[in-house]
């Protein structure tokens, strides 16, 4: 390798590191917002009979907060696995649309990189990655997206595990208002991605339907009802647009 090659390689490595760090730094406020409701989820999971070892396994392998709260809510002994799997699919079905929106930015990557990038996709990393692409003349930065994703993933897994360990000691952490962090983070994301009332209609439909079902039915059916109604409305809107 020549001296010039070494210089180019070092510059590229420095650029990659800078982009990863830029993503991780940008994600810091969201990582802080993750902590309260990660603790809540871990504590609630232990109270339902899930062990402190199983909690980080669940949050690390699934990495979808909404579906994990729904799974914990439905958890019984023995668990109704089909119901939990169906509910998880419904809640995470929005990832199909999110993945489709992200796909054009990943199409030039080999599958060995595309699949891990999609695995670490969550609402926050998806929103931040696309919002950053709109601000930059060079478009989507995979390294920035991975920096955001890594920070959020580690925060989520570590603090859900911590919540599982501390939950039995500190009792019901929801009395401290920690669970309010969950909707607060989504409201911040909504503000950053706001494109007008028409584009936000599926979100509003999901909210209204979920609230109504929560008032009328026991259990976590409001989660599935909200997800299905929002997806159905979005699909109908897309059909009219065509």
Buried (B, 14 or more C-beta within 10 A) or exposed (E): EEEEEEEEEEEEEEEBEEBBEBBBEBBEEBBEBBBBBBBBBBBBBBBBEBEBEEBBEBBBEEBBBBBBBBBBBBBEEEBEEEBBEEBBEBBBBBBEBBBEEBEEBBEEEEEEEBEEBBEBBBBBBBBBBBEBBEEEEEEBBBBBBBBBBBBBBBBBBBBBBBBBBBBEEEEEBBEEEBBEBBEEBBEBBEEEBEEEEEEBBBBEBBBEBBEBBBEEEEBBBBBBBBBBBBBBBBEEEEEEEE
